């Protein structure tokens, strides 16, 4: 496989629709794998999941020119996401998005220097995945292409870019928390008027939901236990959680 380089431009295929974007998700954490795949499917991506970098390379080798984008976790046994990223870029000419456990600056820089198209900090949210199409769709054409990201050079510009992105994430989290607090206050005032208030699933609240799922496990995830692990936010009922779980 290492000697066979699959570098044919995928834009030579017939123009697919947005719903035909084929994404491979790689993660040894089966819960995270299932959650990310579900989010992608919500936005009509076609998703294939694998549990290791080795399985990812095997699937890519057997389904040449099938995938448009690879999303991989960084921390995996045997072969990590950085190694997988390098092989995918060199052998299959595909853009790779990295999922990081935290916003560690050195990890972000390493990924970008290695040619990553983008990175996502866990827990993954809907906002993180909804616009991933931009890494496989040319901004000037409607057809799918493979705009491989050349490795960034280390320098002040790259460091500044990473730091700016981290700051944006912090501000986004703060705004989300303010939104949750405002919603909770509103729900308190409306509690006597409505038996069931409509819950606004902000990014912060959704991340709490995902973290609860990770701790409990999908097989044991019932609304009551999820609420307990979320510290029972004001206004959030079992019915709200059950509906979101579906």
C-alpha positions as CSV (number, residue, x, y, z in Angstrom):
1,X,0.0,0.0,0.0
2,X,2.9,2.3,0.9
3,X,4.3,2.0,-2.6
4,X,1.0,2.8,-4.3
5,X,0.2,6.5,-4.2
6,X,-3.4,7.4,-4.9
7,X,-3.2,11.0,-6.1
8,X,-5.8,11.2,-8.8
9,X,-7.9,14.4,-8.5
10,X,-11.4,13.6,-7.3
11,X,-12.8,16.5,-9.2
12,X,-12.6,14.3,-12.4
13,X,-15.6,12.3,-11.1
14,X,-19.1,13.3,-11.9
15,X,-20.3,16.3,-9.9
16,X,-22.0,15.0,-6.8
17,X,-24.6,16.8,-4.7
18,X,-23.8,18.2,-1.3
19,X,-25.5,15.2,0.2
20,X,-22.9,13.0,-1.6
21,X,-19.9,14.2,0.4
22,X,-18.3,11.0,1.8
23,X,-16.7,11.5,5.2
24,X,-14.6,8.9,7.1
25,X,-14.5,9.4,10.9
26,X,-11.7,7.7,12.9
27,X,-11.7,7.3,16.7
28,X,-11.0,4.5,19.1
29,X,-13.6,6.0,21.4
30,X,-16.8,4.3,20.2
31,X,-19.1,6.8,22.0
32,X,-17.4,9.8,20.5
33,X,-17.4,8.0,17.1
34,X,-21.1,7.5,17.3
35,X,-21.9,11.0,18.4
36,X,-19.7,12.7,15.7
37,X,-21.2,10.4,13.0
38,X,-24.7,11.3,14.2
39,X,-23.9,15.0,14.0
40,X,-22.5,14.7,10.5
41,X,-25.6,12.8,9.3
42,X,-27.8,15.5,10.6
43,X,-26.2,17.8,8.0
44,X,-26.6,15.2,5.3
45,X,-23.0,14.0,5.1
46,X,-22.5,10.4,4.1
47,X,-20.5,8.8,6.9
48,X,-18.2,5.7,7.4
49,X,-16.8,5.1,10.8
50,X,-13.7,3.1,11.7
51,X,-12.0,2.5,15.1
52,X,-8.3,2.7,14.3
53,X,-5.9,4.4,12.0
54,X,-4.9,1.0,10.6
55,X,-8.5,0.2,9.6
56,X,-8.8,3.7,8.1
57,X,-5.8,3.1,5.8
58,X,-7.2,-0.3,4.9
59,X,-10.6,1.1,4.0
60,X,-9.0,3.9,2.0
61,X,-6.9,1.4,0.1
62,X,-9.9,-0.7,-0.8
63,X,-12.2,2.2,-1.7
64,X,-9.9,4.4,-3.7
65,X,-11.4,7.8,-4.8
66,X,-14.5,7.2,-2.6
67,X,-13.9,9.6,0.3
68,X,-13.8,13.4,0.2
69,X,-12.7,14.1,3.8
70,X,-11.1,12.3,6.8
71,X,-11.9,13.4,10.4
72,X,-9.6,11.7,12.9
73,X,-9.0,11.8,16.6
74,X,-5.3,12.5,17.5
75,X,-4.9,10.3,20.6
76,X,-5.2,6.7,19.4
77,X,-3.1,3.6,20.2
78,X,-0.5,2.0,17.8
79,X,-0.8,4.8,15.2
80,X,-2.0,8.2,16.3
81,X,-3.9,10.9,14.3
82,X,-0.8,12.8,13.3
83,X,0.8,9.7,11.7
84,X,-2.5,8.9,10.0
85,X,-2.8,12.5,8.7
86,X,0.7,12.2,7.1
87,X,0.0,8.9,5.4
88,X,-3.5,10.1,4.1
89,X,-2.0,13.3,2.7
90,X,0.9,11.5,1.0
91,X,-0.8,8.4,-0.2
92,X,-4.4,9.4,-0.9
93,X,-4.4,13.2,-1.4
94,X,-7.3,13.9,1.0
95,X,-7.9,16.7,3.4
96,X,-7.8,15.7,7.1
97,X,-9.5,17.4,10.1
98,X,-8.0,16.6,13.5
99,X,-10.0,16.2,16.7
100,X,-8.0,17.3,19.8
101,X,-8.8,16.5,23.4
102,X,-7.9,20.1,24.4
103,X,-6.8,23.3,23.0
104,X,-3.1,22.6,23.6
105,X,-1.2,25.0,21.4
106,X,1.7,22.7,20.5
107,X,-0.8,20.0,19.3
108,X,-2.6,22.5,17.1
109,X,0.6,23.8,15.6
110,X,1.9,20.3,15.0
111,X,-1.3,19.4,13.1
112,X,-1.3,22.6,11.0
113,X,2.4,22.2,10.2
114,X,1.7,18.7,9.0
115,X,-0.9,19.9,6.6
116,X,-4.2,19.5,8.5
117,X,-7.1,21.3,6.9
118,X,-8.7,22.2,10.2
119,X,-8.9,21.0,13.8
120,X,-11.7,20.5,16.3
121,X,-11.4,20.6,20.1
122,X,-13.5,18.0,21.9
123,X,-16.3,17.8,22.9
124,X,-17.4,18.2,19.4
125,X,-20.5,20.3,18.8
126,X,-22.9,20.8,15.8
127,X,-21.2,24.1,15.0
128,X,-17.9,22.4,14.7
129,X,-19.1,20.0,11.9
130,X,-21.8,21.9,10.0
131,X,-19.4,23.8,7.7
132,X,-16.8,21.1,7.1
133,X,-18.0,20.9,3.5
134,X,-15.8,24.0,2.8
135,X,-12.7,21.9,3.1
136,X,-13.8,19.7,0.1
137,X,-15.8,22.2,-2.0
138,X,-14.0,24.7,-4.1
139,X,-15.2,28.3,-3.3
140,X,-15.4,29.1,-7.0
141,X,-17.0,25.9,-8.3
142,X,-19.9,23.8,-7.4
143,X,-18.0,20.5,-7.9
144,X,-16.2,18.7,-5.2
145,X,-12.4,18.9,-5.2
146,X,-9.6,18.0,-3.0
147,X,-7.9,21.3,-1.9
148,X,-4.9,19.7,0.0
149,X,-3.5,22.0,2.6
150,X,0.2,22.4,2.2
151,X,2.1,22.1,5.5
152,X,2.3,25.5,7.3
153,X,5.7,26.9,8.1
154,X,6.5,27.5,11.8
155,X,6.5,31.2,12.5
156,X,4.9,34.1,14.3
157,X,2.0,34.2,11.8
158,X,1.0,30.6,12.5
159,X,1.3,30.9,16.2
160,X,-0.8,34.1,16.1
161,X,-3.5,32.3,14.0
162,X,-3.7,29.5,16.6
163,X,-3.9,31.9,19.5
164,X,-6.6,33.9,17.7
165,X,-8.6,30.7,17.2
166,X,-8.3,29.8,20.8
167,X,-9.5,33.2,21.9
168,X,-12.5,32.9,19.6
169,X,-13.4,29.6,21.2
170,X,-13.1,31.1,24.7
171,X,-15.4,34.0,23.8
172,X,-17.9,31.6,22.1
173,X,-18.0,29.5,25.3
174,X,-18.6,32.6,27.5
175,X,-21.4,33.8,25.2
176,X,-22.9,30.3,25.3
177,X,-22.9,30.2,29.1
178,X,-24.5,33.7,29.3
179,X,-27.2,32.4,27.0
180,X,-27.7,29.4,29.2
181,X,-28.1,31.6,32.3
182,X,-30.5,33.9,30.5
183,X,-32.6,30.9,29.3
184,X,-32.6,29.5,32.8
185,X,-33.9,32.8,34.3
186,X,-36.6,33.0,31.6
187,X,-37.7,29.4,32.2
188,X,-38.0,30.1,36.0
189,X,-40.4,32.9,35.3
190,X,-42.4,30.9,32.8
191,X,-42.5,27.7,34.9
192,X,-45.8,28.5,36.5
193,X,-47.4,29.2,33.1
194,X,-46.1,26.3,31.1
195,X,-45.9,22.7,32.1
196,X,-43.3,22.0,29.4
197,X,-41.0,24.9,28.4
198,X,-39.2,24.7,25.1
199,X,-35.5,24.2,25.9
200,X,-32.9,26.1,23.8
201,X,-30.0,23.6,23.3
202,X,-27.1,26.0,23.3
203,X,-23.6,24.8,22.5
204,X,-22.7,24.8,26.3
205,X,-25.7,22.8,27.2
206,X,-25.2,20.4,24.4
207,X,-21.6,19.9,25.4
208,X,-22.8,19.0,29.0
209,X,-25.2,16.5,27.4
210,X,-22.3,14.9,25.4
211,X,-20.1,14.8,28.4
212,X,-22.8,13.0,30.3
213,X,-23.2,10.4,27.5
214,X,-19.4,9.8,27.6
215,X,-19.5,9.1,31.3
216,X,-22.6,6.9,31.3
217,X,-22.1,5.1,28.0
218,X,-24.7,4.8,25.2
219,X,-26.1,1.5,26.5
220,X,-26.9,2.9,29.9
221,X,-27.9,6.4,28.8
222,X,-31.4,7.0,30.0
223,X,-32.9,10.5,30.6
224,X,-32.9,10.3,34.4
225,X,-29.1,9.4,34.6
226,X,-28.2,11.9,31.9
227,X,-29.9,14.7,34.0
228,X,-28.1,13.6,37.1
229,X,-24.7,13.8,35.4
230,X,-25.7,17.2,34.0
231,X,-26.4,18.4,37.5
232,X,-30.0,18.9,36.5
233,X,-30.0,22.3,34.8
234,X,-33.0,24.5,35.8
235,X,-35.9,24.0,33.4
236,X,-34.4,20.8,31.7
237,X,-36.8,17.9,32.0
238,X,-36.5,14.2,31.3
239,X,-38.8,14.8,28.3
240,X,-36.4,17.4,26.9
241,X,-33.4,15.0,27.3
242,X,-35.4,12.1,25.8
243,X,-36.3,14.1,22.8
244,X,-32.7,15.3,22.4
245,X,-31.4,11.8,22.8
246,X,-33.4,10.7,19.8
